[in-house]
């Protein structure tokens, strides 16, 4: 037992043993209790409609093992009589670890709020969902900026550091001007909302549905399945056609009949096509005219509006119109024109020669 009273580095051996026991006991107990608590609370949270218990589970799950270890280490060090430098060093590690863990908790709070808000508003207001996602990123940046500044402030005066960053920021901005251009472009997209998540857009020859609006790039899913990635600055400098915000679709199509069609039947065609188009659902008829005398056909042009923006609806309507026109033309012996050439041969008599 005399061995326990022997001093080592200013502390008897028994204090070192108690400190080590405190380190392992606190670390083990906290880890096991936290693990079991998260498992049980997750089961309870899945059966309750409230969101607060879900948030508590997520926060506990984001508690890092390194933070638990440092808490245990600091708790064990409190039993010992340490030099001022060592005590200050351990206190600094504990404070920095606590700040980082608070940063993780704050980050998870923001992420939890964004996930719930975006999933709830995506079907109601995709623009608001896009704005919330951007605000979430800004909030996370603010949290970690405060964490870093508080951690640095514990060890040094950050006033001079902030002043230095202000001067160095100019050089950094020049070096990353392309990245900053995309960053400000993303802010413009979020604020002005030329398109939002879920919109179907066409940029040049590329088209697809917007999946994500990031700080540097925007990602869309094309009709053929692949993901297309645009830089935000390129998008703002391009002409973007947003079909999601189209309230109705204007359709113009032409039909050509042969020159041998009798005049009375030509007069019937406009009225006939009007009846066919007007009889389709979700359609507003605009006009049908005998437009021109073509090279090989008498051309009728028809214009109508599909009152819903869905492309599939338009194709169904146009198919029904085409079938009805062919059916009615066949019943009236009206022939469709196709490219033909007529060759006239004139024979001259020998006397004329």
PEURWO-V746606 format. One record per run of one state. SS is the DSSP state (helix for helix, strand for strand, loop for the rest). FROM is the first residue (numbers start at 0). LEN is the number of residues. Records with the same first field share a line. If there is no record, write none. Layout:
# PEURWO-V746606
SS->FROM-LEN + FROM-LEN
This chain:
# PEURWO-V746606
loop->0-1 + 5-1 + 8-2 + 46-5 + 61-3 + 77-6 + 121-4 + 155-2 + 175-1 + 192-7 + 203-2 + 213-3 + 222-4 + 236-3 + 242-6 + 257-5 + 278-4 + 293-4 + 306-4 + 331-4 + 336-17
helix->1-4 + 12-34 + 51-10 + 64-13 + 83-38 + 125-30 + 157-18 + 176-16 + 231-5 + 262-16 + 310-21
strand->6-2 + 10-2 + 199-4 + 205-8 + 216-6 + 226-5 + 239-3 + 248-9 + 282-11 + 297-9 + 335-1
